[in-house]
Amino acid sequence: MTCPAQIIDGASTVLLDFDGPVCAVFDGLSNHQVATELRDLFEGELPDAVDQSRDPFDVLKYAASLGDFAGLVERRLRELEIRAVALAPATPGTSEVLKALHARGKLVVVVSNNSEDAIAAYLNTRGLAKLVVGISARTSPDIQKLKPHPYLLQQAMDLVGASPKHSVMIGDSVTDIEAAHRANVSTIAYANKPGKRTKFERCGASVIIDHMNDLVR
């Protein structure tokens, strides 16, 4: 059976998801509160699925169907994400993993549907920016480029001149694994919540870990 260390050893570039593997973005400022603030931007009634969702990205996706209004919603989401990451608890073990990968010469690029501004703010505040060579994340209201689309992964690899064969995606969601498959990149799935391991097995993750420290053990 392939272990995480074998995949890491064979990769020159590590594509690292942000929300989950690096920190819990909406643990301080909740995703429900963020979704509610985004809904306040709309006039009139919203579809029930949007009105009741706790996921800010559901609200952003709905805004994208309304044309130019998506720009306003995305900017507000970016502001709220920056507030959220200031309160976000770090994922145990990730800073040690980043230091170990850096020491081994691995190129780490954060690949996320969260905003580039919020990710940069978090990395700078926590002293982790020097361990990451780049960020490939949301910079516009164009949700078509977000995972599970492979665009952000391909952009990340282009940034450092890496090939899919020598890259690995580490993420905690099925969309991370799906995006990696579409980009022909191997995967390490982080099962940080009950039930995720089964989902990852079904979607064909290369390796599944329960703790971020498993990457360097």
C-alpha beads as a LAMMPS data file, in Angstrom:
LAMMPS data file: protein, C-alpha beads

217 atoms
216 bonds

1 atom types
1 bond types

-500.0 500.0 xlo xhi
-500.0 500.0 ylo yhi
-500.0 500.0 zlo zhi

Masses

1 110.0

Atoms # bond

1 1 1 0.000 0.000 0.000
2 1 1 1.272 3.474 -0.905
3 1 1 1.959 5.687 2.114
4 1 1 1.879 9.510 2.264
5 1 1 5.667 9.739 2.532
6 1 1 6.116 7.835 -0.745
7 1 1 3.860 10.250 -2.625
8 1 1 5.573 13.270 -1.075
9 1 1 9.002 11.830 -1.901
10 1 1 8.049 11.477 -5.547
11 1 1 6.671 15.015 -5.848
12 1 1 8.575 18.215 -6.410
13 1 1 5.453 20.352 -5.911
14 1 1 2.803 20.149 -3.214
15 1 1 -0.565 21.743 -3.992
16 1 1 -2.124 22.445 -0.606
17 1 1 -5.754 23.295 0.031
18 1 1 -6.305 26.085 2.567
19 1 1 -9.582 25.690 4.480
20 1 1 -9.057 22.499 6.458
21 1 1 -5.435 21.525 5.829
22 1 1 -4.028 24.931 6.869
23 1 1 -6.686 26.378 9.144
24 1 1 -10.396 26.242 9.936
25 1 1 -11.410 29.402 8.074
26 1 1 -14.918 29.745 9.463
27 1 1 -14.415 28.500 13.024
28 1 1 -14.127 32.003 14.475
29 1 1 -16.450 33.889 12.162
30 1 1 -18.905 31.142 11.222
31 1 1 -19.793 30.217 7.669
32 1 1 -23.450 30.668 8.618
33 1 1 -22.799 34.267 9.700
34 1 1 -20.871 34.957 6.505
35 1 1 -23.640 33.470 4.360
36 1 1 -26.204 35.588 6.215
37 1 1 -24.224 38.782 5.623
38 1 1 -23.948 37.949 1.931
39 1 1 -27.697 37.357 1.682
40 1 1 -28.286 40.802 3.160
41 1 1 -26.874 42.267 -0.062
42 1 1 -29.826 40.975 -2.075
43 1 1 -33.203 42.598 -2.478
44 1 1 -36.345 40.477 -2.513
45 1 1 -36.770 36.780 -1.847
46 1 1 -34.085 34.201 -2.503
47 1 1 -34.575 30.567 -3.561
48 1 1 -35.116 28.383 -0.492
49 1 1 -31.882 26.460 -1.028
50 1 1 -29.898 29.716 -1.041
51 1 1 -31.873 31.303 1.777
52 1 1 -31.304 28.354 4.097
53 1 1 -27.742 27.450 3.179
54 1 1 -24.921 27.828 5.690
55 1 1 -22.350 27.818 2.882
56 1 1 -21.213 31.257 1.613
57 1 1 -20.249 29.684 -1.698
58 1 1 -23.867 28.710 -2.322
59 1 1 -24.740 32.401 -2.078
60 1 1 -21.844 33.343 -4.373
61 1 1 -22.931 30.737 -6.931
62 1 1 -26.444 32.157 -6.934
63 1 1 -25.070 35.691 -7.333
64 1 1 -23.040 34.491 -10.318
65 1 1 -26.303 33.609 -12.053
66 1 1 -27.380 37.249 -11.757
67 1 1 -24.540 38.709 -13.818
68 1 1 -22.674 41.787 -12.626
69 1 1 -24.123 41.534 -9.108
70 1 1 -21.694 38.684 -8.464
71 1 1 -18.832 41.190 -8.291
72 1 1 -20.384 42.935 -5.283
73 1 1 -21.045 39.637 -3.496
74 1 1 -17.553 38.323 -4.188
75 1 1 -15.923 41.493 -2.858
76 1 1 -17.982 41.268 0.317
77 1 1 -17.095 37.584 0.705
78 1 1 -13.425 38.504 0.331
79 1 1 -13.751 41.097 3.116
80 1 1 -15.476 38.604 5.372
81 1 1 -12.880 35.918 4.668
82 1 1 -10.133 38.310 5.705
83 1 1 -12.004 38.898 8.957
84 1 1 -12.523 35.165 9.370
85 1 1 -8.885 34.129 8.927
86 1 1 -7.836 36.576 11.636
87 1 1 -9.862 34.399 14.029
88 1 1 -9.236 31.033 12.378
89 1 1 -7.508 28.341 14.454
90 1 1 -4.515 26.693 12.827
91 1 1 -4.776 23.055 11.832
92 1 1 -2.610 20.995 14.218
93 1 1 0.653 19.930 12.651
94 1 1 0.477 22.003 9.483
95 1 1 3.180 24.516 10.395
96 1 1 5.537 21.628 11.195
97 1 1 4.636 19.961 7.891
98 1 1 5.311 23.166 5.963
99 1 1 8.688 23.551 7.653
100 1 1 9.596 19.944 6.858
101 1 1 8.553 20.276 3.218
102 1 1 10.493 23.520 2.886
103 1 1 13.597 21.920 4.384
104 1 1 13.347 19.123 1.823
105 1 1 13.132 21.562 -1.070
106 1 1 9.487 20.879 -1.915
107 1 1 7.608 23.722 -3.585
108 1 1 4.327 24.384 -1.780
109 1 1 1.566 26.303 -3.532
110 1 1 -1.701 26.974 -1.698
111 1 1 -4.615 26.115 -3.990
112 1 1 -7.986 27.244 -2.729
113 1 1 -11.474 28.482 -3.566
114 1 1 -11.009 31.022 -0.790
115 1 1 -9.771 34.460 -1.756
116 1 1 -6.111 35.064 -2.484
117 1 1 -6.183 38.143 -0.235
118 1 1 -7.447 36.186 2.770
119 1 1 -4.892 33.422 2.303
120 1 1 -2.033 35.903 1.987
121 1 1 -3.228 37.721 5.116
122 1 1 -3.272 34.476 7.103
123 1 1 0.133 33.279 5.922
124 1 1 1.750 36.643 6.605
125 1 1 0.194 36.996 10.048
126 1 1 1.195 33.482 11.093
127 1 1 4.738 33.709 9.720
128 1 1 4.159 30.983 7.137
129 1 1 4.526 33.013 3.930
130 1 1 8.230 32.169 3.612
131 1 1 7.347 28.459 3.498
132 1 1 4.982 28.852 0.533
133 1 1 6.131 29.763 -2.977
134 1 1 2.756 30.887 -4.282
135 1 1 -1.012 31.082 -4.018
136 1 1 -3.503 29.981 -6.656
137 1 1 -6.889 31.033 -5.375
138 1 1 -10.044 33.043 -6.048
139 1 1 -9.422 36.524 -7.415
140 1 1 -12.733 37.191 -9.171
141 1 1 -16.423 36.254 -9.131
142 1 1 -15.825 33.686 -11.880
143 1 1 -16.943 30.551 -10.059
144 1 1 -16.373 28.425 -13.159
145 1 1 -12.641 28.433 -12.384
146 1 1 -13.062 27.155 -8.830
147 1 1 -12.560 23.546 -7.773
148 1 1 -13.678 20.940 -8.814
149 1 1 -12.554 22.582 -12.059
150 1 1 -8.813 21.928 -12.459
151 1 1 -7.989 25.544 -13.386
152 1 1 -6.494 26.549 -10.024
153 1 1 -4.318 23.436 -9.905
154 1 1 -3.085 23.980 -13.436
155 1 1 -2.376 27.626 -12.641
156 1 1 -0.404 26.590 -9.567
157 1 1 1.734 24.148 -11.538
158 1 1 2.337 26.730 -14.252
159 1 1 3.462 29.167 -11.549
160 1 1 6.396 26.951 -10.564
161 1 1 6.910 25.106 -13.843
162 1 1 5.796 21.772 -12.410
163 1 1 4.292 18.816 -14.236
164 1 1 1.243 16.841 -13.021
165 1 1 3.463 13.752 -12.774
166 1 1 5.611 15.422 -10.128
167 1 1 2.832 17.162 -8.216
168 1 1 0.449 16.100 -5.449
169 1 1 -2.773 17.712 -4.218
170 1 1 -3.546 17.640 -0.492
171 1 1 -7.142 18.512 0.352
172 1 1 -9.987 17.780 2.706
173 1 1 -12.925 17.778 0.292
174 1 1 -14.206 15.646 -2.551
175 1 1 -13.921 18.669 -4.848
176 1 1 -10.164 18.741 -4.167
177 1 1 -9.866 15.120 -5.245
178 1 1 -12.060 15.633 -8.308
179 1 1 -10.029 18.661 -9.400
180 1 1 -6.798 16.709 -8.955
181 1 1 -8.103 13.807 -11.029
182 1 1 -9.031 16.228 -13.823
183 1 1 -5.557 17.741 -13.642
184 1 1 -3.910 14.265 -13.617
185 1 1 -2.363 14.932 -10.224
186 1 1 -2.000 12.359 -7.433
187 1 1 -3.944 13.005 -4.236
188 1 1 -3.644 12.859 -0.484
189 1 1 -7.028 13.278 1.184
190 1 1 -7.196 14.705 4.694
191 1 1 -10.099 13.047 6.520
192 1 1 -10.523 15.587 9.287
193 1 1 -14.184 14.824 10.020
194 1 1 -16.264 11.668 10.540
195 1 1 -17.541 10.168 7.304
196 1 1 -14.925 11.740 5.051
197 1 1 -12.784 8.621 4.785
198 1 1 -15.633 6.710 3.151
199 1 1 -16.254 9.560 0.694
200 1 1 -12.577 9.718 -0.206
201 1 1 -12.412 5.963 -0.761
202 1 1 -15.372 6.223 -3.123
203 1 1 -13.845 9.050 -5.164
204 1 1 -10.495 7.302 -5.532
205 1 1 -8.058 9.318 -3.423
206 1 1 -4.518 7.953 -3.743
207 1 1 -3.926 8.052 0.019
208 1 1 -6.057 9.090 2.996
209 1 1 -4.634 10.606 6.192
210 1 1 -6.293 11.442 9.520
211 1 1 -3.713 13.971 10.742
212 1 1 -1.558 16.444 8.856
213 1 1 1.520 15.131 10.680
214 1 1 1.012 11.838 8.835
215 1 1 2.586 13.567 5.818
216 1 1 6.037 13.631 7.374
217 1 1 6.017 10.667 9.700

Bonds

1 1 1 2
2 1 2 3
3 1 3 4
4 1 4 5
5 1 5 6
6 1 6 7
7 1 7 8
8 1 8 9
9 1 9 10
10 1 10 11
11 1 11 12
12 1 12 13
13 1 13 14
14 1 14 15
15 1 15 16
16 1 16 17
17 1 17 18
18 1 18 19
19 1 19 20
20 1 20 21
21 1 21 22
22 1 22 23
23 1 23 24
24 1 24 25
25 1 25 26
26 1 26 27
27 1 27 28
28 1 28 29
29 1 29 30
30 1 30 31
31 1 31 32
32 1 32 33
33 1 33 34
34 1 34 35
35 1 35 36
36 1 36 37
37 1 37 38
38 1 38 39
39 1 39 40
40 1 40 41
41 1 41 42
42 1 42 43
43 1 43 44
44 1 44 45
45 1 45 46
46 1 46 47
47 1 47 48
48 1 48 49
49 1 49 50
50 1 50 51
51 1 51 52
52 1 52 53
53 1 53 54
54 1 54 55
55 1 55 56
56 1 56 57
57 1 57 58
58 1 58 59
59 1 59 60
60 1 60 61
61 1 61 62
62 1 62 63
63 1 63 64
64 1 64 65
65 1 65 66
66 1 66 67
67 1 67 68
68 1 68 69
69 1 69 70
70 1 70 71
71 1 71 72
72 1 72 73
73 1 73 74
74 1 74 75
75 1 75 76
76 1 76 77
77 1 77 78
78 1 78 79
79 1 79 80
80 1 80 81
81 1 81 82
82 1 82 83
83 1 83 84
84 1 84 85
85 1 85 86
86 1 86 87
87 1 87 88
88 1 88 89
89 1 89 90
90 1 90 91
91 1 91 92
92 1 92 93
93 1 93 94
94 1 94 95
95 1 95 96
96 1 96 97
97 1 97 98
98 1 98 99
99 1 99 100
100 1 100 101
101 1 101 102
102 1 102 103
103 1 103 104
104 1 104 105
105 1 105 106
106 1 106 107
107 1 107 108
108 1 108 109
109 1 109 110
110 1 110 111
111 1 111 112
112 1 112 113
113 1 113 114
114 1 114 115
115 1 115 116
116 1 116 117
117 1 117 118
118 1 118 119
119 1 119 120
120 1 120 121
121 1 121 122
122 1 122 123
123 1 123 124
124 1 124 125
125 1 125 126
126 1 126 127
127 1 127 128
128 1 128 129
129 1 129 130
130 1 130 131
131 1 131 132
132 1 132 133
133 1 133 134
134 1 134 135
135 1 135 136
136 1 136 137
137 1 137 138
138 1 138 139
139 1 139 140
140 1 140 141
141 1 141 142
142 1 142 143
143 1 143 144
144 1 144 145
145 1 145 146
146 1 146 147
147 1 147 148
148 1 148 149
149 1 149 150
150 1 150 151
151 1 151 152
152 1 152 153
153 1 153 154
154 1 154 155
155 1 155 156
156 1 156 157
157 1 157 158
158 1 158 159
159 1 159 160
160 1 160 161
161 1 161 162
162 1 162 163
163 1 163 164
164 1 164 165
165 1 165 166
166 1 166 167
167 1 167 168
168 1 168 169
169 1 169 170
170 1 170 171
171 1 171 172
172 1 172 173
173 1 173 174
174 1 174 175
175 1 175 176
176 1 176 177
177 1 177 178
178 1 178 179
179 1 179 180
180 1 180 181
181 1 181 182
182 1 182 183
183 1 183 184
184 1 184 185
185 1 185 186
186 1 186 187
187 1 187 188
188 1 188 189
189 1 189 190
190 1 190 191
191 1 191 192
192 1 192 193
193 1 193 194
194 1 194 195
195 1 195 196
196 1 196 197
197 1 197 198
198 1 198 199
199 1 199 200
200 1 200 201
201 1 201 202
202 1 202 203
203 1 203 204
204 1 204 205
205 1 205 206
206 1 206 207
207 1 207 208
208 1 208 209
209 1 209 210
210 1 210 211
211 1 211 212
212 1 212 213
213 1 213 214
214 1 214 215
215 1 215 216
216 1 216 217
